[in-house]
Amino acid sequence: MPEKNRETTAFSLDDIDRVIHMPARLLLMKVLYVLAGADMVFLKRETGLTWGNLSVQVKNLEEAGYVSIEKEFVDNKPHTLIRITPEGQAAYEAYRKRIKDILK
């Protein structure tokens, strides 16, 4: 059976940003969009993600170019700061607009 030609409609999720649409990454993007940046301890507390899941999701967002990761030492302790990039801000804004359009 031939595949149907699927057009994107107001109700379609075909064009939704799948990187952001994942619940854990959506939570992270929401926090980072408002704050512009946060450390891993704060993000863990705010999202309720495990350390392993948080690390994987932040890495996925970094690979997409949506966040930058800055590692440093503060008082001889490792400190990781995650910042949303301009591309991440634009992607999050586009995602929010698309979801609003779908829900209208």
LINPE-V376986 format. One record per residue. N is the residue number from 1. SS is DSSP state (helix for helix, strand for strand, loop for the rest). PSI is psi in whole degrees, -180 to 180 (none if undefined). BURIAL is I if it has 9 or more other ideal C-beta (glycine too) atoms within 8 Angstrom, else O. Layout:
# LINPE-V376986
n=N ss=SS psi=PSI burial=BURIAL
n=N ss=SS psi=PSI burial=BURIAL
This chain:
# LINPE-V376986
n=1 ss=loop psi=129 burial=O
n=2 ss=loop psi=147 burial=O
n=3 ss=loop psi=137 burial=O
n=4 ss=loop psi=146 burial=O
n=5 ss=loop psi=108 burial=O
n=6 ss=loop psi=118 burial=O
n=7 ss=loop psi=149 burial=O
n=8 ss=loop psi=126 burial=O
n=9 ss=loop psi=178 burial=O
n=10 ss=loop psi=-25 burial=O
n=11 ss=loop psi=-4 burial=O
n=12 ss=loop psi=143 burial=I
n=13 ss=loop psi=10 burial=O
n=14 ss=loop psi=-33 burial=O
n=15 ss=loop psi=12 burial=O
n=16 ss=loop psi=145 burial=I
n=17 ss=loop psi=106 burial=I
n=18 ss=helix psi=-24 burial=O
n=19 ss=helix psi=-46 burial=I
n=20 ss=helix psi=-31 burial=I
n=21 ss=helix psi=-23 burial=I
n=22 ss=loop psi=128 burial=I
n=23 ss=helix psi=-45 burial=O
n=24 ss=helix psi=-42 burial=I
n=25 ss=helix psi=-34 burial=I
n=26 ss=helix psi=-44 burial=I
n=27 ss=helix psi=-46 burial=I
n=28 ss=helix psi=-45 burial=I
n=29 ss=helix psi=-38 burial=I
n=30 ss=helix psi=-47 burial=I
n=31 ss=helix psi=-47 burial=I
n=32 ss=helix psi=-32 burial=I
n=33 ss=helix psi=-41 burial=I
n=34 ss=helix psi=-40 burial=O
n=35 ss=helix psi=-14 burial=O
n=36 ss=loop psi=-27 burial=O
n=37 ss=strand psi=156 burial=O
n=38 ss=strand psi=158 burial=I
n=39 ss=strand psi=168 burial=I
n=40 ss=helix psi=-36 burial=I
n=41 ss=helix psi=-45 burial=O
n=42 ss=helix psi=-45 burial=O
n=43 ss=helix psi=-39 burial=I
n=44 ss=helix psi=-46 burial=I
n=45 ss=helix psi=-44 burial=O
n=46 ss=helix psi=-34 burial=I
n=47 ss=helix psi=-23 burial=I
n=48 ss=loop psi=10 burial=O
n=49 ss=loop psi=154 burial=I
n=50 ss=loop psi=163 burial=O
n=51 ss=helix psi=-43 burial=O
n=52 ss=helix psi=-47 burial=O
n=53 ss=helix psi=-42 burial=I
n=54 ss=helix psi=-46 burial=I
n=55 ss=helix psi=-45 burial=I
n=56 ss=helix psi=-44 burial=O
n=57 ss=helix psi=-39 burial=I
n=58 ss=helix psi=-41 burial=I
n=59 ss=helix psi=-41 burial=O
n=60 ss=helix psi=-41 burial=I
n=61 ss=helix psi=-37 burial=I
n=62 ss=helix psi=-43 burial=I
n=63 ss=helix psi=-30 burial=O
n=64 ss=loop psi=-9 burial=I
n=65 ss=loop psi=13 burial=O
n=66 ss=loop psi=-21 burial=I
n=67 ss=strand psi=159 burial=I
n=68 ss=strand psi=150 burial=O
n=69 ss=strand psi=127 burial=I
n=70 ss=strand psi=117 burial=O
n=71 ss=strand psi=135 burial=O
n=72 ss=strand psi=177 burial=O
n=73 ss=strand psi=133 burial=O
n=74 ss=strand psi=120 burial=O
n=75 ss=loop psi=45 burial=O
n=76 ss=loop psi=19 burial=O
n=77 ss=strand psi=141 burial=O
n=78 ss=strand psi=139 burial=O
n=79 ss=strand psi=125 burial=I
n=80 ss=strand psi=122 burial=I
n=81 ss=strand psi=130 burial=I
n=82 ss=strand psi=128 burial=I
n=83 ss=strand psi=141 burial=I
n=84 ss=strand psi=138 burial=I
n=85 ss=loop psi=166 burial=I
n=86 ss=helix psi=-37 burial=O
n=87 ss=helix psi=-38 burial=O
n=88 ss=helix psi=-41 burial=I
n=89 ss=helix psi=-47 burial=I
n=90 ss=helix psi=-42 burial=O
n=91 ss=helix psi=-41 burial=I
n=92 ss=helix psi=-42 burial=I
n=93 ss=helix psi=-42 burial=O
n=94 ss=helix psi=-40 burial=I
n=95 ss=helix psi=-48 burial=I
n=96 ss=helix psi=-43 burial=O
n=97 ss=helix psi=-43 burial=O
n=98 ss=helix psi=-43 burial=I
n=99 ss=helix psi=-41 burial=I
n=100 ss=helix psi=-42 burial=O
n=101 ss=helix psi=-41 burial=O
n=102 ss=helix psi=-38 burial=I
n=103 ss=helix psi=-7 burial=O
n=104 ss=loop psi=none burial=O
